[in-house]
Amino acid sequence: MAEKKKQNLFLSRFQTELLLVGILVALFLFFGMKSPVFLKVDTLMKLLKQASIYGIIAIGMTFVITSSGIDLSVGSVVGLSGIIVSMCMVNGVPVLVSILIAIGASVLVGLFNGVLVHNAKVPPFIATMASMTVVRNVILLMTGAKTISNLPQGFTAFASGSVLGIPNMFLTWLAIITLGIFITGRTVFGRNIYAYGSNKESARLSGINISSTVYGVYIFSAIVCGIAGILMAARLGNGVPTSGVGYELDAIAASVVGGASLDGGEGSVIGTVLGAMIMATLRQGGTLLGINSFIMEIMIGSLIAIAVVIDKMRKS
């Protein structure tokens, strides 16, 4: 029975991912016909860089959503990491040390979320919304709402650089994709995420370490958001206090469109990657066609609603 359920879940994921590939191809064809510029190499490289930021954040979000949680603090962590790495470097701290400090600060936010959700039993939505607000205002206090400029050229060059024509930012995303697939498919922690997300009480009774699972998903989410924030600072060439604002919506959209269930227990890294590519393609194509940004946000919000409704219908 368990084997049959596992097989059905695999088929469901495969079918979802196949559908997403079809949607992505259709979007490429549509935007390519409407604007020939869309299929030019420079445009596609820009799309990959944009998708990399969304995709890195969305993989962390998928871990949290699969555990039946939500992380609204992702955008704020992106901003915090970018500001901290920028402030450290302009004050003479070596690049590598600055990066480690920024990642460390991100981990602290993940720990804080874990404490609120697991120990204080605060609902994930409320807990991470509180973190989002606190962290965003800490950023504004740290910077006085001013942009931090004059970042080292060696740091900013990474974001614009490439290996064999493949952007460094995309290669970073690829490394995180590989790590995410390995964790979810080959580790005890990965199996525990699905088990806990499917049924908390059954997971507890079966001896799963609930504490490490909850803390683990929020810390993982914070770490990848920290990496995304560092990449964004490198790409912009500045530490911008408003970096990451609204990114929680894109991360949730990529995860849910990619097949993650807001009820928990379902989600895949590959699906999330495809979801992130769809989000980035919509934004890039919409910009080229001159579609109003407010209309784009309405479309993305509607896409989330449709994906959730389809998930509910499939389960019922």
Secondary structure, DSSP 4 states (H G I P E B T S, - for coil): -HHHHHHHHHHHHHHHHHHHHHHHHHHHHHHHHH-GGGGSHHHHHHHHHHHHHHHHHHHHHHHHHHTT---TTHHHHHHHHHHHHHHHHHTT--HHHHHHHHHHHHHHHHHHHHIIIIIS---HHHHHHHHHHHHHHHHHHHHTT--B----HHHHHHHH-EETTEEHHHHHHHHHHHHHHHHHHHSHHHHHHHHHHH-HHHHHHTT--HHHHHHHHHHHHHHHHHHHHHHHHHHHTSB-TTTTTTHHHHHHHHHHHTT--TTSS---HHHHHHHHHHHHHHHHHHHHTT--HHHHHHHHHHHHHHHHHHHHHHH-
